[in-house]
Amino acid sequence: MSPYLFPLYSVLAWGLNFALMKVLVAQLPPHAMNSLRTLLAGAIFLLLWRFRERLTWRDWLMVGGIGILGNVAYQSLFLEAVPRLSASYNTIISATGPVWVALISAWWLRERLSLLGYVGFALSFLGVVGLSWGGEGRVELLGVFFSLGAAVVWAFYTVASRWFGERYRLLTWTGAGFIVGMLPYWLWHLPETARLDSDTLSPLVLLGITASAVFALVLAFLTWIRAVQLLGPVRVAPFQYLTPLVGVTAGVLLLGETLTWVDLMAGAVILLGVLVTQRAKLQ
């Protein structure tokens, strides 16, 4: 089996998940639905990890901290953006992630970022402004801020993962971090989740929640990491540009969303900015 199938699967799962999440939040309260989705993913991570690495109390604090950042903060912002934006818009804004990774790496890790990298950031930011301003009144600015905030938080998590990857096994800081980090989220939204009944949890809704947890939360992440191990980050990075394409296509074909020429141009400017920033990092 070709190793290129691993990143291809990841971007397909992530892109389609934007449309699936849009459907699910129309049926259930967003955070109650997400609690069920992440509880299932947490159970799978726990089965995969099974306490294979002994941790001290300090390790638990470190792993739990990164889990809160990468899961509670990200999930909360992402779930606030989903009902406010179309799947297409949410996917395009999320594509700014690599730009934020480059900026945070330059600030936090003191990695050198050339002028070209800052030009890429400016282009991506200009594209987000264009998407917010040129959507003929269909875009809720608060949704844009939530989606952009989720991308920034995930970028912080990505940069921090370099430090954790050098000190802990992969399933320790991802699996254990996910479970410990999500505990406050689950407890906070427990009353809302407990109010769900059999009328709202139809078989199709449960199937959608299961599919999102298994295929987009767990498998897509593990296949992406496996692809990085087999191919290296340089060869895997270009696949991330397919996620907006898949997300927008799913939104248009499956949900009947529409995009204006201004939206398409803004999306193209965002992706151009990401490409320019990525090129600056490689140089």
N, C-alpha and C positions, 0 to 999 in steps of 0.2 A: 504494500500500500504506500502510495506517495506521501511523504511528510507534508506536502503542500495542502493536503486535504484537511489537516488539523486547523490551520488558521482560516481556511475557507469556510469550514463548518462554524467556527466561532463568529465570524462576521455575519454569516447568514442567520445564526441564532439570535445574535444581539440586534440586528436590524429588524427581524420579524417580531422580536419581543416588544419593540416600541408600539407596534400596531396592536399586539395582543393585550398589552397593559392598558391601552386606550379603551379596548372593549371591556376589560374586567372592571375598570373603575366606573364604567357606566352602569354596572350591575350591582356593585358592592361599594361601601365606604372605602376610600383608597387605603387607609392605613390598616383597617381590619382585614382587607383582602391581602395586603402586603405582609401582615403578621402571619397569616396562614401559609403564604408562599415561602417566606423566609424560615418559618418553623420547619417546614418540610426540607428545605435546603440544609438547615442546621443539623437535622437528624441524619442526613446523608453524609455531611462532612464529619459528623461524630463517628459514624460507622467506618468511614475511611481512615480517620485519624486513630481512634481507639487508644488514646493516651500512650502513643508509641515513644514519646519523649518526656522524660521527667522534668518538671518545671518547678523552680523555686517561687516563693511568693512575689519576689521582684520580677521574675519572668512573667508571671500571671498579670502583674500590673502593666508591664510593657506591652504584652500581647493584647490584653484587654483594651489598652489605650489606643493602639493602632486599629483594633476592631471597631471601637466607637467612632473613630474618625472615618474609616473607610466604609462603614456599614450604617450606623445610626445617622450620622450627619448626612451622608450621601443619600441613603434611602429616604430620609425625611424631606430633603430638598427635591429629590427626583419625583417623589409621590405628590408633592405640591404642584409640580410643573405639569404632570401628566394630564389632569383634568382641565388645565388652563390653556394648553397648547395642542395643536394637532400633532399627530405622530410624526409627520414630515418635518415640522418646525423643530420639534424636540430633538429629532435625530440630527438635524443640521447643526443646531447650537451645541449639542454634545460633541460634535466633531472637532470643536476647538480644544479638546483635552490636551493633545500633544503640544500645543502652543503654551499652555499653562505649565506643562511639565518642564519645558525648556526654560521658561522664566523662573520658575521656582528652583530648578537645579542651579541656575546662574546665581540666584540670591542665597540659597541655603547651602549648596554644596560647593559654591564658588567655582562652578564650571564656566569656562569661557563661552560667551555667546557673542558672535560677531554682530555688526550693524545689520547684516542681512536678516538675522534672527529677529531683531526688533522691528524691521520692516514687515516681516511675516506677521508679528503680533498686531501691528497697526492695521494690516489688511484684514485679518480675521475680526478684529474689533469693529472695523468699518463695515464688514459684512453683517455682523450681528445688529449694528445700528440700522443698516438698510433693511434687514429682515423685520425689525421692530417697527420701523417708521413707514415702510412701504407696503404693509400688508393690507391696505384698504380698510383699516379699522378692525380687522379680524384677529389681531394679535393682542393679547393681554400682556402689558409690560411686566406685571408682577410674575407672570409665568416665565417670561424671558429671564428675569433676575433669578428665579428659582432654578431654572435649567442651567444657566450660566454658573450659578453657585455650586450646583452639583458637579459640574465639570471641573471647577477649581478644587473642590474638596477631593474628588477622585485623583486629580493631579498630585495633590499633597500626599495622598495614600500611595500613589505609584512611586514617587520619589522616596518616601520613607521606607518602602518595601525593599529598596536596595540595601539599606542598613540591616533590616530584619532578615533578608535572605542570606546574609553573610553569617548570621548567628544562630538561626533556627532552621529546622527542616521546613520544607514548603508547606506540608499539611499542618504543621504546628502553628505557624503564624497566620495562615489563611483559615484553616478549619477551626482551631481553637480561638483565634481572634474573632472569627465570625460569630461563634456561639457566645463567647463572653461579651463581645461588643454589642450584640443584639439584645442581650438581657434587659437593659433599661428600656429599649424600644418596645419589646414584647410586654413588659410590665405596664408601661405607660398606656398602651393601647389595648390592654386586656379587657377592660369593661366594654369597649366598643366591639371587640372581637367576640366576647361572650354573648352579645345581643344578637348575633347572627343566628338565623333559624333555617330549617329545612326548606322553607319556601324560597329563600334567597340563594341558598347553596344548592342549585340545581346540578344535575350530573354534568352538563356542559361547562358550567362555571368551575366546578371542581376539576374537570379535565383541563381547563385552561390554566388554572392555578398550578396544577401538577406539572403541566408541560413547561410553564415558565420557570418553575423551581428547578426541575431536572435538567432541561435542555439549555436554558439561558443563564441560570445562576451557577450551576455546578459544572455540567459537562463543557460548556463553552469556555469557562475560565480554565479548566484543567487542560483542555485541548490547546488553548492559546499558550499556556505555560510550556506544554510539551513541544509545541512548534518552535518556541524560542530556544528550547534546549537542543532540538534537532537541527534547526536552520540558522539560529543566531538572530539577534534583534534586528540587524540591518535588513535581512531578507524578509523578515516577518512584518516589519513596520509598514510597507506599502499596502498591505492588506487592509489596514484600518480605514483607508479611503473608500473601501467598498461598503462600509457600514451605512453611511448616509444614503448611498445609492439604493441599498436594499430597503432601508427604512422609508425613504420617500416613495419608492415603487410600491411597497406594501400599503402605505397610507393612501396612495392614489387608487390602486387597483382593488384593495380589499375593503377600504373604509370610504371610498368615494371622495377623498379630499382633493382639493384643487390648489394649484399653485399659479401665481401670476408671473409675468416675465420679470417683474422686480424681485420676486422671491427667488426665482431661478438664478438671476444675476447675483443676488446677495449670497446665495448658497455657494455659487462658483467662486466668489471673492473670498469667502471663509475658507474653502478648501485650498485655494491658491495660497492663502496666508499660512495654512498648516504645512503645505508642501514646501514653501519657502523657508519656514522655520526649521523643518526637518532637514532640509538640505544644508542649512547653516550649521546645524548640530553635527551632521556627518562630516562637514569640512573641518 
